[in-house]
């Protein structure tokens, strides 16, 4: 007889394991089915190990600025193997931490690949064996994987996805990055800081195309200053493998072609949902553009089947998946007062150098909405803490509704902005107005003071510029 649960979560990534924890906290008998390692892409092949790599590159960068801070060192060397090794250890530590949380909350972890097998039933296969489990509610959290374009297929040797880029066999002297979203730019930043000759190709007209155009332009200038070659409005027509690398044929929007040769290529052209082989078709669950269709509560349309995270579409962010996991668990448990996710209040962060972060509408989108808007800006060069840190490049930008004072969006580029953006995310969630934010007392000396000054600047009241 199949073991029965109240909730079974398919996928142990950020959305899945958080959903399971919250369900268990609410007294539901819960299980997680995971085919690889707990923590999913984020902990094992994404958010966490890339940040560990970027931390190493940040230290390497600072070591070459020692003279600014009154120090001197000779023969600074990097050990690429140890940099990668440290990243994997960080990942393993956190994956082990998720396993501990499963035990702490008495959540059953089932290793294998799950497939919907009728209402309230799953089959789980591993090593040629199949078992059946059942639950009143099944939450699909199978995540997503790198998109592959015809003719640009990764080979694991010369052409990488994020997985191979996290376990590189070499520190390439030259690198072609296809795609300038968060994943592509973070890897470009990491390898460029360690000395690689980096070329970034973007099919759209600017890098970090989802960001505010002004921030995107500042990022472009910063990347070029670091030595990156940026080729926007350009496509990769084909890749030709040689004995020691890859030659790419590029075509610009105006039809001009050129070739670029690099030791390695990283493909970062988006992701697709893991919708295959989980029984969606038999269950009548709708899929659009490789993502499961759900309503505002994560319900799929099939009774008792829910879906969350990257599987259901953008924004493809771990913290968005976690929040959806909590919403679904609480809806299943009948918790009152649960609110659906408002994606406009989900902050986005890119951990390149300089960092980029944002929440809400860009200036262009705010204008297109028909609102009358006000925009405030404050540069890092006007902030005492930024100057003391030696990080005076950057800006914080705020967009307000001129009539209501609503904070429509906030956009940042510069040191530690990924830690600052949450202040504006809280403001949007609490529906704070321009007047509310202007009345907040910010501590001095901090980088966060720039958030206050940007608000003041929307009414031309900034104090330090």
DODOMAR-375928 format. One line per 3 residues: number of its first residue (from 1); for each residue x, y, z of C-alpha. Coordinates in nm, 3 decimals. Each point is the difference from the previous one (the first is absolute). Layout:
// residues N
NUM> X/Y/Z | ...;
END
This chain:
// residues 465
1> 0.000/0.000/0.000 | 0.131/0.345/-0.095 | 0.126/0.214/0.287;
4> -0.238/0.291/0.050 | 0.082/0.363/0.079 | -0.190/0.324/0.031;
7> 0.246/0.177/-0.231 | 0.267/-0.127/-0.238 | 0.233/0.254/-0.158;
10> 0.170/-0.105/-0.323 | 0.337/0.176/-0.003 | 0.229/0.096/0.287;
13> 0.113/0.341/-0.123 | -0.065/0.330/0.183 | -0.370/0.005/-0.084;
16> -0.050/-0.369/0.071 | 0.185/-0.039/0.327 | -0.144/0.325/0.141;
19> -0.351/-0.112/-0.095 | 0.064/-0.330/0.177 | 0.131/0.169/0.313;
22> -0.298/0.233/0.023 | -0.242/-0.288/-0.058 | 0.168/-0.200/0.277;
25> -0.012/0.302/0.233 | -0.375/0.009/-0.058 | -0.035/-0.361/0.112;
28> -0.025/-0.167/-0.340 | 0.169/-0.335/-0.065 | 0.243/0.097/-0.271;
31> 0.244/-0.161/-0.243 | 0.245/0.134/-0.257 | 0.104/-0.192/-0.311;
34> 0.341/0.103/-0.137 | 0.188/-0.167/-0.285 | 0.341/0.161/0.063;
37> 0.109/0.212/0.299 | -0.209/0.192/0.249 | 0.022/0.373/-0.061;
40> -0.065/-0.028/-0.371 | 0.168/0.219/-0.260 | 0.030/0.299/0.233;
43> 0.210/-0.163/0.269 | 0.188/-0.242/-0.222 | 0.036/0.160/-0.342;
46> -0.122/0.357/0.019 | -0.044/0.276/0.255 | 0.231/-0.123/0.274;
49> 0.304/-0.146/-0.179 | 0.013/0.295/-0.242 | 0.007/0.240/0.294;
52> 0.286/-0.197/0.151 | 0.192/0.033/-0.329 | -0.078/0.370/-0.020;
55> 0.122/0.051/0.356 | 0.335/-0.145/-0.100 | 0.020/0.229/-0.302;
58> -0.094/0.297/0.218 | 0.291/-0.076/0.233 | 0.232/-0.037/-0.297;
61> -0.114/0.339/-0.127 | 0.054/0.165/0.340 | 0.347/-0.149/0.029;
64> 0.096/0.193/-0.312 | -0.121/0.321/0.166 | 0.205/-0.041/0.317;
67> 0.199/0.317/-0.063 | -0.315/0.212/0.038 | -0.042/-0.126/0.355;
70> 0.361/0.025/0.112 | 0.119/-0.353/-0.066 | 0.242/-0.169/-0.237;
73> 0.042/-0.360/-0.108 | 0.206/-0.176/-0.262 | -0.060/-0.302/-0.220;
76> -0.374/-0.017/0.057 | -0.112/-0.333/-0.142 | -0.326/-0.183/-0.033;
79> -0.063/-0.371/0.033 | -0.289/-0.064/-0.235 | -0.052/-0.355/0.121;
82> -0.040/0.117/0.360 | -0.241/0.276/-0.103 | -0.227/-0.257/-0.163;
85> 0.053/-0.246/0.286 | -0.110/0.260/0.255 | -0.313/0.073/-0.202;
88> -0.093/-0.370/0.002 | 0.061/-0.026/0.376 | -0.232/0.293/0.062;
91> -0.263/-0.167/-0.214 | 0.040/-0.334/0.179 | -0.027/0.164/0.342;
94> -0.331/0.161/-0.087 | -0.138/-0.313/-0.164 | 0.083/-0.188/0.319;
97> -0.178/0.277/0.189 | -0.318/-0.063/-0.196 | 0.025/-0.371/0.080;
100> 0.024/0.094/0.369 | -0.311/0.217/-0.030 | -0.190/-0.292/-0.153;
103> 0.089/-0.217/0.299 | -0.078/0.278/0.247 | -0.351/0.038/-0.138;
106> -0.055/-0.376/-0.042 | -0.038/0.033/-0.376 | 0.045/-0.324/-0.193;
109> 0.254/0.032/-0.281 | -0.051/-0.242/-0.289 | 0.283/-0.034/-0.252;
112> -0.108/-0.047/-0.359 | -0.197/0.141/-0.293 | -0.368/0.062/0.062;
115> -0.287/-0.018/-0.246 | -0.368/0.077/0.046 | -0.195/-0.325/-0.013;
118> -0.360/0.101/0.052 | -0.179/0.209/0.256 | 0.201/0.019/0.319;
121> 0.258/-0.254/-0.118 | 0.365/0.010/-0.105 | 0.240/-0.263/-0.122;
124> 0.363/0.043/0.100 | 0.269/-0.177/-0.201 | 0.363/-0.056/0.093;
127> 0.261/-0.254/-0.108 | -0.256/-0.199/-0.196 | -0.243/-0.026/0.291;
130> -0.335/0.177/0.026 | -0.215/0.069/0.304 | -0.329/0.181/0.038;
133> -0.083/0.268/0.256 | -0.318/0.199/0.049 | -0.104/0.336/0.138;
136> -0.304/0.222/0.010 | 0.215/0.278/-0.141 | 0.295/-0.024/-0.237;
139> 0.221/0.306/-0.056 | 0.209/0.002/-0.318 | 0.329/0.188/0.051;
142> 0.218/-0.157/-0.268 | 0.169/0.326/-0.096 | 0.165/0.080/-0.332;
145> 0.318/-0.051/-0.199 | 0.211/0.194/-0.250 | -0.160/0.074/-0.334;
148> 0.184/-0.151/-0.298 | -0.019/0.160/-0.343 | 0.034/-0.202/-0.324;
151> 0.357/0.008/-0.122 | 0.127/0.126/0.336 | -0.026/-0.321/0.198;
154> 0.236/-0.034/0.298 | 0.255/-0.280/-0.017 | 0.132/0.019/0.357;
157> 0.352/0.068/-0.125 | 0.020/0.319/-0.204 | -0.362/0.113/0.019;
160> -0.133/0.031/0.355 | -0.328/0.060/0.175 | 0.004/0.128/0.358;
163> 0.070/-0.353/0.125 | 0.328/-0.038/-0.187 | 0.091/0.361/0.080;
166> -0.022/-0.085/0.371 | 0.236/-0.295/-0.044 | 0.243/0.136/-0.260;
169> 0.287/-0.219/-0.108 | 0.209/0.310/-0.074 | 0.015/0.369/0.081;
172> -0.047/0.110/-0.361 | 0.214/0.277/-0.142 | -0.287/0.099/-0.228;
175> -0.374/-0.043/0.039 | -0.312/0.069/-0.205 | -0.319/0.045/0.204;
178> -0.325/-0.029/-0.194 | -0.271/0.189/0.186 | 0.033/0.298/0.234;
181> -0.265/-0.074/0.258 | 0.092/-0.064/0.363 | 0.159/-0.343/-0.060;
184> 0.207/0.106/-0.299 | 0.122/0.325/0.153 | 0.092/-0.162/0.332;
187> 0.221/-0.256/-0.174 | 0.141/0.270/-0.228 | 0.087/0.207/0.307;
190> 0.160/-0.292/0.182 | 0.224/-0.114/-0.286 | 0.088/0.355/-0.108;
193> 0.112/0.088/0.354 | 0.226/-0.307/-0.003 | 0.160/0.120/-0.324;
196> -0.195/-0.152/-0.287 | -0.055/0.192/-0.322 | -0.383/0.008/0.006;
199> -0.244/0.074/-0.282 | -0.372/0.022/0.080 | -0.259/-0.040/-0.277;
202> -0.357/0.119/0.058 | -0.281/-0.031/-0.257 | -0.186/0.297/0.149;
205> 0.123/0.357/-0.020 | 0.164/0.019/0.343 | 0.151/-0.208/0.280;
208> -0.217/-0.098/0.296 | -0.305/0.071/-0.217 | -0.259/-0.052/0.275;
211> 0.152/0.280/0.207 | -0.077/0.371/-0.019 | 0.162/0.141/-0.314;
214> 0.207/0.257/0.191 | 0.140/-0.270/0.230 | 0.069/-0.222/-0.300;
217> 0.199/0.278/-0.167 | 0.206/0.058/0.316 | 0.067/-0.372/0.025;
220> 0.112/-0.007/-0.364 | 0.251/0.281/0.065 | 0.132/-0.176/0.310;
223> 0.045/-0.330/-0.182 | 0.179/0.162/-0.292 | 0.226/0.188/0.243;
226> 0.094/-0.337/0.151 | 0.100/-0.124/-0.344 | -0.306/-0.198/-0.107;
229> -0.104/0.017/-0.363 | -0.377/0.049/-0.024 | -0.180/-0.081/-0.324;
232> -0.367/0.093/0.029 | -0.266/-0.048/-0.271 | 0.207/-0.299/-0.111;
235> -0.068/-0.368/-0.050 | 0.228/-0.304/-0.012 | -0.063/-0.159/-0.337;
238> 0.215/-0.308/0.053 | 0.282/-0.148/0.204 | 0.292/-0.188/-0.151;
241> 0.213/-0.217/0.224 | 0.374/-0.011/-0.040 | 0.275/-0.190/0.174;
244> 0.038/0.258/0.278 | -0.319/0.202/-0.001 | -0.300/0.137/-0.184;
247> -0.046/0.244/-0.285 | -0.334/0.178/0.006 | -0.158/0.176/-0.296;
250> -0.187/0.308/0.120 | -0.258/0.202/-0.189 | -0.107/0.348/0.107;
253> -0.345/0.149/-0.042 | 0.118/0.196/-0.305 | 0.119/-0.319/-0.169;
256> 0.373/0.031/0.059 | 0.184/-0.321/0.084 | 0.320/-0.069/0.190;
259> 0.171/-0.292/0.167 | 0.118/-0.032/0.358 | 0.228/-0.278/0.121;
262> 0.003/-0.105/0.364 | 0.122/-0.289/0.210 | -0.346/-0.051/0.148;
265> -0.359/0.109/-0.060 | -0.266/0.040/0.269 | -0.363/-0.020/-0.112;
268> -0.233/0.208/0.215 | -0.301/0.052/-0.225 | -0.278/-0.070/0.248;
271> -0.159/-0.304/0.157 | -0.280/-0.247/-0.071 | -0.224/-0.170/0.251;
274> 0.053/-0.366/0.093 | -0.343/-0.110/-0.120 | 0.099/-0.329/-0.164;
277> -0.068/-0.347/0.141 | -0.194/0.111/0.308 | -0.344/-0.107/-0.125;
280> -0.140/0.342/-0.090 | -0.168/-0.112/-0.320 | -0.185/-0.290/0.163;
283> -0.117/0.230/0.278 | -0.134/0.266/-0.236 | 0.232/0.267/0.133;
286> 0.054/0.285/-0.243 | 0.351/0.100/-0.113 | 0.085/0.322/-0.182;
289> 0.348/0.091/-0.124 | 0.153/-0.284/0.206 | -0.165/0.118/0.323;
292> -0.292/-0.142/0.196 | -0.305/0.227/0.004 | -0.131/0.080/0.349;
295> -0.239/0.248/0.156 | 0.100/0.260/0.259 | 0.010/-0.267/0.272;
298> 0.218/-0.250/-0.188 | -0.287/-0.234/-0.092 | 0.048/-0.181/-0.331;
301> -0.361/-0.085/-0.081 | 0.051/-0.368/0.080 | -0.161/-0.066/0.340;
304> 0.256/-0.005/0.280 | 0.296/0.083/-0.225 | 0.191/0.324/0.052;
307> 0.312/0.145/-0.164 | 0.254/0.263/0.108 | 0.335/0.157/-0.080;
310> 0.188/0.004/-0.329 | -0.236/-0.269/-0.129 | -0.283/0.257/-0.019;
313> 0.198/0.280/-0.161 | 0.163/0.337/0.071 | 0.142/0.155/0.197;
316> 0.236/-0.298/0.020 | 0.128/0.074/0.350 | 0.055/-0.223/0.302;
319> -0.163/0.246/0.241 | -0.309/0.018/-0.221 | -0.020/-0.382/0.004;
322> 0.035/-0.008/0.379 | -0.280/0.251/0.043 | -0.226/-0.200/-0.233;
325> 0.083/-0.313/0.198 | -0.119/0.161/0.322 | -0.318/0.128/-0.167;
328> -0.086/-0.346/-0.132 | 0.072/-0.174/0.331 | -0.219/0.247/0.188;
331> -0.282/-0.027/-0.254 | 0.011/-0.378/0.032 | -0.014/0.028/0.378;
334> -0.286/0.249/-0.008 | 0.188/0.288/0.157 | -0.207/0.316/-0.009;
337> 0.123/0.333/-0.131 | 0.240/-0.139/-0.260 | 0.072/0.241/-0.286;
340> 0.101/-0.095/-0.353 | 0.345/0.096/-0.122 | 0.037/0.342/-0.160;
343> 0.294/-0.045/-0.236 | 0.051/0.377/-0.021 | 0.115/-0.009/0.360;
346> 0.264/-0.268/-0.060 | 0.352/0.151/-0.009 | 0.257/-0.115/-0.252;
349> 0.377/-0.008/0.057 | 0.299/-0.049/-0.228 | 0.331/-0.068/0.176;
352> 0.235/0.130/-0.265 | 0.247/0.277/0.069 | -0.147/0.253/0.053;
355> -0.309/-0.161/0.146 | -0.345/0.076/-0.143 | -0.333/-0.022/0.182;
358> -0.357/0.111/-0.063 | -0.363/-0.032/0.100 | -0.318/0.117/-0.170;
361> -0.042/0.199/-0.319 | 0.278/0.143/-0.212 | -0.030/0.367/-0.089;
364> -0.107/-0.094/-0.353 | -0.274/-0.234/0.122 | -0.125/0.257/0.249;
367> -0.029/0.259/-0.277 | -0.168/-0.251/-0.231 | -0.262/-0.070/0.269;
370> -0.131/0.352/-0.053 | 0.095/0.127/0.343 | 0.159/0.334/0.068;
373> 0.325/-0.092/0.169 | 0.285/0.148/0.201 | 0.353/-0.141/-0.004;
376> 0.268/0.037/0.266 | 0.368/-0.091/-0.030 | 0.296/0.002/0.233;
379> 0.359/-0.086/-0.100 | 0.237/-0.208/0.210 | 0.259/0.278/-0.029;
382> -0.218/0.211/0.231 | -0.002/-0.260/0.278 | 0.265/0.003/0.273;
385> -0.009/-0.374/0.067 | 0.039/-0.082/-0.371 | 0.304/0.229/-0.025;
388> 0.151/-0.149/0.318 | -0.045/-0.349/-0.146 | 0.163/0.104/-0.326;
391> -0.324/-0.081/-0.184 | -0.117/0.336/-0.132 | -0.138/-0.118/-0.336;
394> -0.373/-0.055/-0.021 | -0.343/0.153/0.037 | -0.333/-0.062/0.171;
397> -0.313/0.092/-0.194 | -0.360/0.020/0.120 | -0.319/0.039/-0.204;
400> -0.316/0.139/0.159 | -0.356/0.070/-0.104 | -0.004/0.380/0.003;
403> -0.363/0.019/0.113 | -0.025/-0.272/0.266 | 0.365/-0.024/0.113;
406> -0.002/-0.378/-0.059 | 0.346/-0.151/-0.040 | -0.033/-0.157/-0.343;
409> 0.355/-0.129/-0.034 | 0.357/0.018/0.127 | 0.319/-0.075/-0.191;
412> 0.360/-0.017/0.120 | 0.350/-0.062/-0.124 | 0.305/-0.001/0.226;
415> 0.158/-0.166/0.301 | -0.230/-0.215/0.216 | -0.320/0.112/-0.170;
418> -0.126/-0.359/0.018 | -0.013/0.051/0.377 | -0.165/0.343/-0.027;
421> -0.287/-0.079/-0.236 | -0.203/-0.178/0.266 | -0.069/0.336/0.165;
424> -0.196/0.108/-0.304 | -0.164/-0.344/-0.028 | -0.130/0.045/0.354;
427> -0.117/0.351/-0.088 | -0.198/-0.129/-0.299 | -0.151/-0.284/0.201;
430> -0.110/0.240/0.276 | -0.121/0.250/-0.261 | 0.227/0.270/0.135;
433> -0.021/0.332/-0.183 | 0.268/0.247/-0.095 | -0.091/0.204/0.309;
436> 0.027/-0.308/0.223 | 0.347/-0.084/-0.131 | 0.116/0.362/0.024;
439> -0.093/0.003/0.370 | 0.207/-0.311/0.083 | 0.322/0.063/0.196;
442> 0.283/-0.192/-0.169 | 0.318/-0.080/0.197 | 0.324/0.181/-0.077;
445> 0.249/-0.084/-0.139 | -0.157/-0.274/-0.212 | -0.059/-0.079/-0.364;
448> -0.371/-0.008/0.081 | 0.000/0.378/0.039 | 0.007/0.017/-0.380;
451> -0.343/-0.164/-0.003 | -0.131/0.294/0.204 | 0.177/0.257/-0.214;
454> -0.142/-0.154/-0.319 | -0.350/0.039/0.141 | 0.070/0.361/0.096;
457> 0.140/0.069/-0.345 | -0.334/-0.086/-0.160 | -0.117/0.332/0.149;
460> 0.337/0.172/-0.054 | 0.069/-0.012/0.373 | 0.315/-0.218/0.004;
463> 0.244/0.133/0.255 | 0.341/-0.124/-0.118 | 0.002/0.071/-0.371;
END
